[in-house]
């Protein structure tokens, strides 16, 4: 599809772009960090200087490096607002490595004395943890490999442990480890899995990490759907230049970071709108439950109802009404807002962000990896409602829609391309002719997803069974409308 635009001149790094030294290694460089953190960091350097250039690492594939390298790692950030598009060239990424090609080069970069921050967007599954407990899954194939081969780590926790070990042995200070993934208390969670792994490698290393290293929690927010070939082509037609790796994002952005860095070393992010706070938890609860929670609701119910994107989904009154009720009746009543934040205004702003027609965010993309997303997005609100003696029927319907989605067959009878590390096990619950109660108990048996107390609560299993029966009988759109 991009065949003919590749004849156009290739995007080049602007001649007057600053050339900072590398101070940050980012694991899992993809569209989101280039549309969010990298732009903030670039603005902070423009204001206050500092060598905070970013070396990106892909832990899996070479594709993004192959696209960015010929452009000297410059890329177009396309801000897609309801009124149109505005463009800027991002230049904070200075270089990129593909871990499987040369894991030692990645470890060497992380152990470089000039690097003081290692940040991550490796998605929920990159933490190799069991969501129900937050602890490292020692049976995870990547962790098994990391323990067997010290020279060639594969997982993010593996790279962090081996690189920190190099720094310790070289007598260097550790780096700050900054998680930028949508996980609850992401810094603490990452510290937990790193310490679990380090303790198996070398007790002395684990002690050093615990004493010297810091893992600030963060809340990140900007809707940045995956770039498509059509985006690349549209941009090239508009500019006359071929950028093989642009990023698409909405105007809104927010970044809240716990202000704990090794030796206080970080870019001057407070000067460019980043909120540096003592406690990120209220912000993260608000964002994970209000935004990501309803995103997942729209992803599963919307996909089943035939809505391709989030903006298509919220254009349907049944689904728009459903998430409004979800916020008002089930999510906000159990949420403590961050100081000074008006949650009603926050959720109204979300409805506008979702409706933005410039953003084509596929329900299928958000539906990915639900087994790792539902705990922090949905199950926390469920447990708190149940503890308060309330029955969160809307949240039950969201979980039922996820179950239905992971059956692998849509309401139209077409196969669904379910992407989830547990996809096979989830699909296997859907034995021919299984009744809703049996399906629900099959899912609740996955103790890596559902905490024991919740799975054993009869109000939960009965409510889910009813929601699943409604969904199977009426279909997603009607079931959502009946609730709303
Ligand atoms: C989305 C998020 O794909 C998903 O699961 O819910 O990527 C969401 O767009 C971002 O967290 C917004 O900040």
Boltz pocket constraint, residues with backbone or C-beta under 6 A from the ligand:
constraints:
  - pocket:
      binder: B
      contacts: [[A, 182], [A, 220], [A, 221], [A, 222], [A, 223], [A, 224], [A, 291], [A, 292], [A, 295], [A, 296], [A, 365], [A, 366], [A, 367], [A, 368], [A, 373]]
      max_distance: 6.0
